[in-house]
Amino acid sequence: MSKRPDPEMTDHENPEWTDADVARAKPFTKLPTTLQAKLRGRPKAAAPRVAISLRLPLDVLDAWKATGAGWQTRMAAMLASHAPHTKAR
């Protein structure tokens, strides 16, 4: 394998850091909190959803998809409203 960088793979807009760049870098925790919040990404949901695999008849799935954007949310709401009641733990 060649030690020389492939000129076609070189990103001129984002070059490799030099030792001086690394020396100037600050840890994430030292950045202003407003910038940390922007860089942190999506906040954790209070009630996170869980991905499952569920086999449905094609006509049922097509009917939900035909209701337009947001059909998954509407389906989840319908399932929640018809869920059997369980005792609190």
SEMINU-387323 format. One record per residue (C-alpha): x, y, z; residue in three letters. Coordinates in nm, 3 decimals, always signed. Each point is the difference from the previous one (the first is absolute). Layout:
N
((X; Y; Z); ALA),
...
REM end
This chain:
89
((+0.000; +0.000; +0.000); MET),
((+0.132; +0.343; -0.096); SER),
((+0.086; +0.245; +0.278); LYS),
((-0.069; +0.296; -0.230); ARG),
((-0.347; +0.152; +0.022); PRO),
((-0.227; -0.053; -0.298); ASP),
((-0.039; +0.347; -0.161); PRO),
((-0.359; -0.082; -0.095); GLU),
((-0.083; -0.079; +0.362); MET),
((+0.154; +0.320; +0.141); THR),
((-0.259; +0.240; +0.140); ASP),
((+0.138; +0.348; -0.063); HIS),
((-0.285; +0.164; +0.191); GLU),
((+0.071; -0.211; +0.309); ASN),
((+0.373; -0.078; +0.016); PRO),
((+0.160; -0.224; +0.263); GLU),
((+0.076; +0.171; +0.328); TRP),
((+0.354; +0.112; +0.065); THR),
((+0.169; -0.026; +0.340); ASP),
((-0.077; +0.371; +0.050); ALA),
((-0.371; -0.064; -0.072); ASP),
((-0.008; -0.280; +0.256); VAL),
((+0.177; +0.221; +0.258); ALA),
((-0.264; +0.276; -0.046); ARG),
((-0.293; -0.241; +0.029); ALA),
((-0.227; +0.022; +0.306); LYS),
((-0.186; -0.289; +0.163); PRO),
((-0.375; -0.005; -0.057); PHE),
((-0.066; +0.084; +0.366); THR),
((+0.202; +0.323; -0.033); LYS),
((-0.219; +0.135; -0.282); LEU),
((-0.274; +0.254; +0.085); PRO),
((-0.313; -0.179; +0.121); THR),
((-0.207; +0.155; -0.281); THR),
((+0.234; -0.157; -0.257); LEU),
((+0.002; -0.330; +0.188); GLN),
((-0.381; -0.008; -0.018); ALA),
((+0.007; +0.055; -0.377); LYS),
((+0.261; -0.270; -0.056); LEU),
((-0.154; -0.255; +0.234); ARG),
((-0.277; -0.096; -0.243); GLY),
((-0.356; -0.103; +0.064); ARG),
((-0.097; -0.005; +0.369); PRO),
((-0.099; -0.330; +0.158); LYS),
((-0.374; -0.069; -0.016); ALA),
((-0.189; -0.025; +0.327); ALA),
((-0.177; -0.311; -0.133); ALA),
((+0.229; -0.152; -0.263); PRO),
((-0.147; -0.225; -0.267); ARG),
((+0.109; -0.355; -0.065); VAL),
((+0.045; -0.148; -0.346); ALA),
((-0.180; -0.332; -0.047); ILE),
((-0.077; -0.234; -0.285); SER),
((-0.372; -0.048; -0.062); LEU),
((-0.164; -0.193; -0.280); ARG),
((-0.317; +0.168; -0.127); LEU),
((-0.231; -0.080; -0.289); PRO),
((+0.103; +0.200; -0.307); LEU),
((-0.343; +0.162; -0.034); ASP),
((+0.018; +0.127; +0.360); VAL),
((+0.344; +0.150; -0.054); LEU),
((-0.106; +0.155; -0.332); ASP),
((-0.306; +0.155; +0.167); ALA),
((+0.216; +0.165; +0.267); TRP),
((+0.256; +0.123; -0.256); LYS),
((-0.283; +0.144; -0.210); ALA),
((-0.086; +0.236; +0.286); THR),
((+0.317; +0.198; -0.083); GLY),
((+0.305; +0.122; +0.185); ALA),
((+0.002; -0.079; +0.371); GLY),
((-0.184; -0.330; -0.041); TRP),
((+0.239; -0.174; +0.241); GLN),
((-0.077; +0.253; +0.275); THR),
((-0.374; -0.033; -0.060); ARG),
((+0.028; -0.380; +0.006); MET),
((+0.193; +0.014; +0.329); ALA),
((-0.266; +0.229; +0.151); ALA),
((-0.278; -0.237; -0.110); MET),
((+0.184; -0.299; +0.148); LEU),
((+0.060; +0.191; +0.324); ALA),
((-0.367; +0.097; +0.032); SER),
((-0.104; -0.365; -0.044); HIS),
((+0.273; -0.156; +0.214); ALA),
((-0.115; -0.227; +0.281); PRO),
((+0.029; +0.165; +0.339); HIS),
((+0.263; -0.145; +0.229); THR),
((+0.066; +0.048; +0.369); LYS),
((+0.267; +0.252; +0.094); ALA),
((+0.325; -0.159; +0.105); ARG),
REM end
